[in-house]
Amino acid sequence: MERANSCQDPLGSCLQCDERCKAKHGPTGQASCDNRNQLCTCYYTCGPPSPTPPHQKQCYGGTGLCSSACNQNCAQKYLGGSGFCESIGNTRLCKCQYPC
């Protein structure tokens, strides 16, 4: 099986590294913080464009702190939205993904 091409995007400071990586490159973006230099790098799949039509672009938002109603809150706030919880430091936030 062929391994997908992996690209990297330097995002600067480690502050909210994972959140910024996912917001820029989608939920499959993997953030890594270089603790020595305090620099965030986002690793994501690159290569040929995905088969998703341009009008199906995914956007990201949020509804505040994570709760058991995260998915429901995202569905109510964003048309076609779905939610997932993400830890940023010691805080768990509800993140939403929706077509835009």
GIPEHU-V753960 format. One record per residue. PHI is phi in radians with two decimals (none if undefined). Layout:
<<PHI> <PHI>>
This chain:
<<none> <-1.40> <-1.47> <-1.15> <-1.16> <-1.99> <-1.95> <-2.27> <-2.29> <-1.24> <-1.96> <1.47> <-0.97> <-1.32> <-1.04> <0.91> <-0.98> <-1.12> <-1.07> <-1.18> <-1.09> <-1.17> <-1.14> <-1.50> <-2.11> <1.58> <-1.15> <-1.56> <-1.11> <-2.00> <-1.60> <-2.42> <-1.87> <-1.41> <-1.09> <-1.16> <-1.77> <0.95> <-2.09> <-1.66> <-2.18> <-1.85> <-1.81> <-2.58> <-1.32> <-2.19> <2.18> <-1.09> <-1.05> <-1.19> <-1.24> <-1.18> <-1.08> <-0.97> <-1.25> <-1.73> <-0.98> <-1.69> <-2.00> <-2.28> <-2.57> <-2.79> <-2.25> <1.67> <-1.21> <-1.23> <-2.59> <-1.16> <-1.70> <-0.96> <-1.07> <-1.12> <-1.09> <-1.16> <-1.10> <-1.35> <-1.41> <-2.17> <-1.04> <1.31> <-1.41> <-2.38> <-2.11> <-2.61> <-1.65> <-2.43> <-1.54> <-2.13> <1.13> <-1.69> <-1.96> <-1.81> <-1.94> <-1.58> <-1.85> <-2.05> <-2.13> <-2.68> <-1.23> <-2.38>>
